[in-house]
Amino acid sequence: MTKQITAPMAGTMWKVLVQEGERFAAGQSLAILESMKMEIPIESEVDGTVDKIMAPEGTVVDEGSVVLTWF
C-alpha cells in the first residue's frame, strides 16, 4: 500500500534529497521547501522506501499537496 508525504505549507520545492527507490529512515530530511524566504525541511516520521516523487525541484506546491509517495 502506497502512502503519501505532503507539504506542510505552500511554497516552492527547493531541493529533493532522495530518489525514487531509495530507502529512508525516521527523522531523515526528504526534501526542502522554500516558503517566505525560509527553508523548511520535510522529514519522515517512519522508515520507508520512496515510490514516486510527485513534486520535483522548482514545483510550486500548496499546503497539503503530495510531495512524494512511499511504501
PyMOL CGO cylinders between C-alpha atoms (Angstrom):
from pymol import cmd
from pymol.cgo import CYLINDER

trace = [
    CYLINDER, 0.00, 0.00, 0.00, 1.42, 3.37, -1.05, 0.3, 1, 1, 1, 1, 1, 1,
    CYLINDER, 1.42, 3.37, -1.05, 1.43, 6.23, 1.46, 0.3, 1, 1, 1, 1, 1, 1,
    CYLINDER, 1.43, 6.23, 1.46, 1.92, 9.97, 0.98, 0.3, 1, 1, 1, 1, 1, 1,
    CYLINDER, 1.92, 9.97, 0.98, 4.08, 12.74, 2.40, 0.3, 1, 1, 1, 1, 1, 1,
    CYLINDER, 4.08, 12.74, 2.40, 2.56, 16.19, 1.98, 0.3, 1, 1, 1, 1, 1, 1,
    CYLINDER, 2.56, 16.19, 1.98, 3.80, 19.79, 2.06, 0.3, 1, 1, 1, 1, 1, 1,
    CYLINDER, 3.80, 19.79, 2.06, 3.37, 21.41, 5.48, 0.3, 1, 1, 1, 1, 1, 1,
    CYLINDER, 3.37, 21.41, 5.48, 2.75, 24.81, 3.87, 0.3, 1, 1, 1, 1, 1, 1,
    CYLINDER, 2.75, 24.81, 3.87, 2.60, 26.49, 0.46, 0.3, 1, 1, 1, 1, 1, 1,
    CYLINDER, 2.60, 26.49, 0.46, 5.92, 27.18, -1.24, 0.3, 1, 1, 1, 1, 1, 1,
    CYLINDER, 5.92, 27.18, -1.24, 8.41, 26.01, -3.85, 0.3, 1, 1, 1, 1, 1, 1,
    CYLINDER, 8.41, 26.01, -3.85, 10.23, 22.68, -3.73, 0.3, 1, 1, 1, 1, 1, 1,
    CYLINDER, 10.23, 22.68, -3.73, 13.77, 23.95, -3.37, 0.3, 1, 1, 1, 1, 1, 1,
    CYLINDER, 13.77, 23.95, -3.37, 15.63, 20.64, -3.06, 0.3, 1, 1, 1, 1, 1, 1,
    CYLINDER, 15.63, 20.64, -3.06, 14.64, 16.96, -3.19, 0.3, 1, 1, 1, 1, 1, 1,
    CYLINDER, 14.64, 16.96, -3.19, 17.12, 14.97, -1.12, 0.3, 1, 1, 1, 1, 1, 1,
    CYLINDER, 17.12, 14.97, -1.12, 16.04, 11.42, -2.07, 0.3, 1, 1, 1, 1, 1, 1,
    CYLINDER, 16.04, 11.42, -2.07, 15.48, 9.47, -5.28, 0.3, 1, 1, 1, 1, 1, 1,
    CYLINDER, 15.48, 9.47, -5.28, 12.77, 7.04, -6.33, 0.3, 1, 1, 1, 1, 1, 1,
    CYLINDER, 12.77, 7.04, -6.33, 13.55, 3.59, -4.93, 0.3, 1, 1, 1, 1, 1, 1,
    CYLINDER, 13.55, 3.59, -4.93, 15.75, 4.98, -2.14, 0.3, 1, 1, 1, 1, 1, 1,
    CYLINDER, 15.75, 4.98, -2.14, 15.23, 3.77, 1.43, 0.3, 1, 1, 1, 1, 1, 1,
    CYLINDER, 15.23, 3.77, 1.43, 14.91, 6.40, 4.16, 0.3, 1, 1, 1, 1, 1, 1,
    CYLINDER, 14.91, 6.40, 4.16, 14.87, 6.38, 7.96, 0.3, 1, 1, 1, 1, 1, 1,
    CYLINDER, 14.87, 6.38, 7.96, 12.61, 8.04, 10.51, 0.3, 1, 1, 1, 1, 1, 1,
    CYLINDER, 12.61, 8.04, 10.51, 13.74, 11.63, 11.09, 0.3, 1, 1, 1, 1, 1, 1,
    CYLINDER, 13.74, 11.63, 11.09, 15.55, 11.87, 7.75, 0.3, 1, 1, 1, 1, 1, 1,
    CYLINDER, 15.55, 11.87, 7.75, 15.06, 15.03, 5.68, 0.3, 1, 1, 1, 1, 1, 1,
    CYLINDER, 15.06, 15.03, 5.68, 13.49, 14.05, 2.35, 0.3, 1, 1, 1, 1, 1, 1,
    CYLINDER, 13.49, 14.05, 2.35, 13.13, 17.48, 0.75, 0.3, 1, 1, 1, 1, 1, 1,
    CYLINDER, 13.13, 17.48, 0.75, 13.44, 21.19, 1.48, 0.3, 1, 1, 1, 1, 1, 1,
    CYLINDER, 13.44, 21.19, 1.48, 10.54, 23.55, 0.83, 0.3, 1, 1, 1, 1, 1, 1,
    CYLINDER, 10.54, 23.55, 0.83, 11.18, 27.28, 0.36, 0.3, 1, 1, 1, 1, 1, 1,
    CYLINDER, 11.18, 27.28, 0.36, 8.42, 29.49, 1.69, 0.3, 1, 1, 1, 1, 1, 1,
    CYLINDER, 8.42, 29.49, 1.69, 8.50, 33.15, 2.68, 0.3, 1, 1, 1, 1, 1, 1,
    CYLINDER, 8.50, 33.15, 2.68, 12.32, 33.13, 2.26, 0.3, 1, 1, 1, 1, 1, 1,
    CYLINDER, 12.32, 33.13, 2.26, 12.62, 30.29, 4.79, 0.3, 1, 1, 1, 1, 1, 1,
    CYLINDER, 12.62, 30.29, 4.79, 13.86, 26.76, 4.13, 0.3, 1, 1, 1, 1, 1, 1,
    CYLINDER, 13.86, 26.76, 4.13, 11.52, 24.20, 5.69, 0.3, 1, 1, 1, 1, 1, 1,
    CYLINDER, 11.52, 24.20, 5.69, 12.77, 20.59, 5.85, 0.3, 1, 1, 1, 1, 1, 1,
    CYLINDER, 12.77, 20.59, 5.85, 10.23, 17.88, 5.08, 0.3, 1, 1, 1, 1, 1, 1,
    CYLINDER, 10.23, 17.88, 5.08, 11.16, 14.94, 7.31, 0.3, 1, 1, 1, 1, 1, 1,
    CYLINDER, 11.16, 14.94, 7.31, 9.97, 11.37, 7.53, 0.3, 1, 1, 1, 1, 1, 1,
    CYLINDER, 9.97, 11.37, 7.53, 8.25, 10.16, 10.68, 0.3, 1, 1, 1, 1, 1, 1,
    CYLINDER, 8.25, 10.16, 10.68, 8.90, 6.47, 9.86, 0.3, 1, 1, 1, 1, 1, 1,
    CYLINDER, 8.90, 6.47, 9.86, 11.24, 4.22, 7.84, 0.3, 1, 1, 1, 1, 1, 1,
    CYLINDER, 11.24, 4.22, 7.84, 10.25, 3.51, 4.24, 0.3, 1, 1, 1, 1, 1, 1,
    CYLINDER, 10.25, 3.51, 4.24, 11.16, 3.50, 0.55, 0.3, 1, 1, 1, 1, 1, 1,
    CYLINDER, 11.16, 3.50, 0.55, 10.44, 6.31, -1.91, 0.3, 1, 1, 1, 1, 1, 1,
    CYLINDER, 10.44, 6.31, -1.91, 7.91, 5.18, -4.53, 0.3, 1, 1, 1, 1, 1, 1,
    CYLINDER, 7.91, 5.18, -4.53, 7.41, 8.32, -6.67, 0.3, 1, 1, 1, 1, 1, 1,
    CYLINDER, 7.41, 8.32, -6.67, 8.48, 11.95, -6.39, 0.3, 1, 1, 1, 1, 1, 1,
    CYLINDER, 8.48, 11.95, -6.39, 5.34, 13.96, -7.12, 0.3, 1, 1, 1, 1, 1, 1,
    CYLINDER, 5.34, 13.96, -7.12, 6.84, 17.47, -6.72, 0.3, 1, 1, 1, 1, 1, 1,
    CYLINDER, 6.84, 17.47, -6.72, 10.29, 17.75, -8.32, 0.3, 1, 1, 1, 1, 1, 1,
    CYLINDER, 10.29, 17.75, -8.32, 12.59, 20.69, -7.62, 0.3, 1, 1, 1, 1, 1, 1,
    CYLINDER, 12.59, 20.69, -7.62, 11.10, 24.01, -8.73, 0.3, 1, 1, 1, 1, 1, 1,
    CYLINDER, 11.10, 24.01, -8.73, 7.48, 22.86, -8.37, 0.3, 1, 1, 1, 1, 1, 1,
    CYLINDER, 7.48, 22.86, -8.37, 5.12, 25.29, -6.62, 0.3, 1, 1, 1, 1, 1, 1,
    CYLINDER, 5.12, 25.29, -6.62, 3.00, 23.40, -4.07, 0.3, 1, 1, 1, 1, 1, 1,
    CYLINDER, 3.00, 23.40, -4.07, 0.04, 24.26, -1.87, 0.3, 1, 1, 1, 1, 1, 1,
    CYLINDER, 0.04, 24.26, -1.87, -0.26, 23.25, 1.77, 0.3, 1, 1, 1, 1, 1, 1,
    CYLINDER, -0.26, 23.25, 1.77, -1.24, 19.57, 1.80, 0.3, 1, 1, 1, 1, 1, 1,
    CYLINDER, -1.24, 19.57, 1.80, -0.01, 18.86, -1.74, 0.3, 1, 1, 1, 1, 1, 1,
    CYLINDER, -0.01, 18.86, -1.74, 1.55, 15.41, -2.16, 0.3, 1, 1, 1, 1, 1, 1,
    CYLINDER, 1.55, 15.41, -2.16, 5.34, 15.75, -2.32, 0.3, 1, 1, 1, 1, 1, 1,
    CYLINDER, 5.34, 15.75, -2.32, 6.15, 12.06, -2.65, 0.3, 1, 1, 1, 1, 1, 1,
    CYLINDER, 6.15, 12.06, -2.65, 4.64, 8.64, -2.22, 0.3, 1, 1, 1, 1, 1, 1,
    CYLINDER, 4.64, 8.64, -2.22, 6.29, 5.81, -0.31, 0.3, 1, 1, 1, 1, 1, 1,
    CYLINDER, 6.29, 5.81, -0.31, 5.85, 2.25, 0.89, 0.3, 1, 1, 1, 1, 1, 1,
]
cmd.load_cgo(trace, "trace")
